[in-house]
Amino acid sequence: MGRKTTKTKKNTSTTDTNIPDQHDLPNLQYSTTGRVSVVLPSYNEKENIVEAIERISNALKTDLYEIIIIDDNSPDLTWKLAQDLQNPKVRVIRRMHERGLASALDRGIQEANGSIIVWMDCDLGLPPEDVPKLVSHLNAHNDIVVGSRYAPHGKDNRAKWRAAMSWVFNLYASCILGFYARDYTSGFIAVKKEVTDKIHFSPHGFGEYFAEFLYKAHQHKYHILEVGYIYNYRKGGKSKLDTSFWHLLKAGAQYGWRILKIRFGKEKNQQD
């Protein structure tokens, strides 16, 4: 979804234009200092974007190389709030014609220059303070580290019915795609750049891209580690999937069909 320069980037805006226990050896043979690119897709996130940038920056400190915000021309001017920070490590890409989560992430990954790429939502339901934990477990053995609600110490703090729906869907996805991962809808991940250079996902759709990415990475023999984190509701604004049972069922059906296509359809044999 040579670029490895370490020069400080100016604030820019683009208009669409017998393996040891890896938890005990998190940094084995893998330096992260100043090499992390964080990709944040955004649309109408004015209530969250500034805090998200600040908390990610404070969490990663010297490990942060850049934060790339892919904004779909938010009517609430999310993109402008990010630009106005004048943060030299923040890049804002304002897309005028394209829309959608998967395509935004695909664009951000392509734009990233760090040797490690993190992506996550900017609504603060995913804790920025856990980004260093994900990054620290990338090493000679782990190529991908996923923040997981279903790994030890992980938890879904939303309403019980909402958390249960997500658990059932992810069990379904694991049964179809494999139990090497348990949180196929996480969207919270740290990846070596060499992996994203090889593994690509469809830019169409919403959260289904994540299951596709993990499945393809596993097929290519990249090692995936899940690390527990606590998921909460978004801090500002509202999500249709969290407030409307109908929207949740509709998304679940779309996700379920996509899982089958990934495993048994033409996407299974698609060349990257």
N, C-alpha and C positions, 0 to 999 in steps of 0.2 A: 504495500500500500503503500584529481585528489580533492574529496569533499571534507577531509578530516583536518581542517585548519583550526587553529586555536586562537586566532585573532579575535579581539573583542568586536562584537557586531554592533553597529549603530542601530538606534530605533528606526525601524522601517515599516512602511505601510504599503501593501500591494493591493490595488484594486483589480480584481479578477483578470485581471491582467495575470569388587570388594573395595568398594568405593566408600571412603569415610562418610560419616554423617554430614551432609552438606550444611545442615543448620549450625554445625560446630565450626565450619570453615567457610564463612560467607564470602571472604575476599580473596580466596585462593587464586593467585596468578591473574588477577583482573583488576586493573586500576580504574577508578571511576572519577578521579579528580578533574573537574572542569569539563566533563565529557557527556553530560546528560541533557538531552533535548526533551522538553515536555510539550506535548501537543494537546491543545484544548479546543475542541469544537464548541462553537457558541451560537445561540440564537435567542435573543431577548433575555439576556442574563445580566442586566445592569445591577440587579440586587446582589449578585455574587461575584462578578468578575474581578473586581479590585481586590477583595479579600482573598480570592483564590490565588491570584498572582502573588500577593504578599506572603501568604502562608506557604506556598510552594517554594518561593525564594528563601524564606527563613528556614524551611525544613532542609533543603538541599545545600544551602550555603555555597561553599566553593566547588561543590560537585555540579552545580548548575551551569550549563553552557548557554541555553536559550529557552525561552517559552514562546511557542508559536501558537497564536490564536487564529483559528480559521472561523471567520464569522460570516454568516449568510445574510449580510446586509441587514442586520437587526433593526427593526423600526424604533426600538427603544435606545438606539445608539450605543449598544454595548461596545462596538468597535471603537467609537470615539473615546469612551471612558478609558479603554486600554491604551489608546494612542496618547491621550493627555497625561498619562503617568510619566511619559518621557523616560522610561526605563530602558537603558541601552541593551538589556538582555531580552526585551520583549519585541517580538515581531508580530504585526497584525496583518493578516491577509483577509481583505474584505471581498467576498465573492458576490458579484452583482447578478449573476444569472444561474449559477448552480445552487442546488439545495440538497440537504440530506446529511445524516450523520456519517454513513459509510463513505460517501464521496469526500466529505470534509476531512475525515481521518486519513483517507488515502492521499489527499493533497498534502496534509501536514507531514505525513511520514516521508513523502517524496522531498519535501522542503527541508527536512531535518538534517543538520550537519554533525550532531553529536555521535559518538560511537555507541551510545546507549539511547534508546528512545522509550519514553514513557508516554502513555496516553491515558486519559481519564476524563470524566465529566467535570465541568467547572461549577456545578451546582452545589458543591460542598457536601453532598451525600456520601461521597468518597473522601476519606480523610487525607488531606495533603501531607500531614505529619507521618503517614505510613509510606510515602514514596521512598524515603531512604531505606526502609526495611526491604522493599522489593528490590531496589537497586543493589543492596549489599549482598543479596543472594545470587547475583549473576557472577559466575566464575567459570573455571575450566570445564566444569561438568554441566552447569545449568545455563541453557541458552535463553530461556523464557521464564519469567517469574510472574505468576498471576495472583492478584489479590483475590482471595476466595472466601465466601461466606461459609463454606462447608469444610474448610481445612481446620485443624486444631486452632482454637482461640478465635475462630471466625464466628460471626453472628449476623443475622438479619434483624434489625431493630424495628422494622416497620410493623404495621398491624398484622396480627396472626394470620388472617385470611390471605393477606398480600404476600407475606413471607412463605406461606404454605403453597401458594400458586407457583411461585418461583422455584421452590424446592421440587415440586412435582415435575415441572417442565425440565429442570436440569437433570432429574433422574431419567426422564425419557431420553434426553439428549445423550446422556452417558450410556444408556442401554444401546442406542443406535450407533454412536460414534466411538465409544470406548471409555473405560473408566480411568484412563491416564489423566483425565481432567474431571472435575466435579462441578465447577462453576462456569458453564459455557456461555453465560450471559453477563459475566463480570464487567467487562469493559474497563478494567483497572489492571494495568500490565506494564512490565519493564522488559525490554527486548534488546538483544544485541543488534546493532545496525546490520551486521552481515546476514542476519536472519530476514529482516524486512527487505533486504536487497534481493533475496531469493524467493520469499513467500509473499504472494499477493492475494488479495481478496476482492470480491466483486464490489464496486463502488455503489451498487444499487441496494436499496433497502435501508433498514434501520439497524437494530442490534444483532441481526442474524450474522453479520460479517464476522463477529467474534468467534462463533462456533466454526465457521469456515476456516478462519486463520489458524485456530488451534489444531483442527483436523489435518490441514495441509502440512503444518509444521511437524506434527507427529509422523505423518507419512514420509516426510523427508528426514526422519531420525533425529530431529532436534529434541533436546531434553527439556521437559516442562516441569516446573516445580510450582506447587500452590502454597501460598502463605496466607494464614488467616487474617482477616480484618473485620471490623464492625461497620456494617452498612446502615445508614440512617436515611430518613427522608431528606430531600433537598432542603437547603436552608431558606432560600427565598424563591418565590414563585410557586407555580403548581404544575404537576405532571398529570396528563390525562390518564396514564396507565396506573397511577396511584389513587385517582379519585373516581374513575369510571370503570365499573366492572365490565361493561360492554366493550370499551376500548381494549381492556386487558384480554378479554376472550378473543377479540378480533386479532390482536397482535400475536396471541398464543397460537392461533390457527396458522397464521402466516409463518411464524417461527417454526412450527412443527412440520409444515410442508417443506420448508427450506432445509431442515435437518435431513429429511428423507432424500432430497435432491443432492445434498452434499455427499451423502453416503452411497446412494444407489444410482443417481442420475448422471448426466453428462459432466457435472462439475467434478465428479470423482476422478475422472481421467483427464481433466483439463490440465494442459501444460502451463507452468508458470513462466 
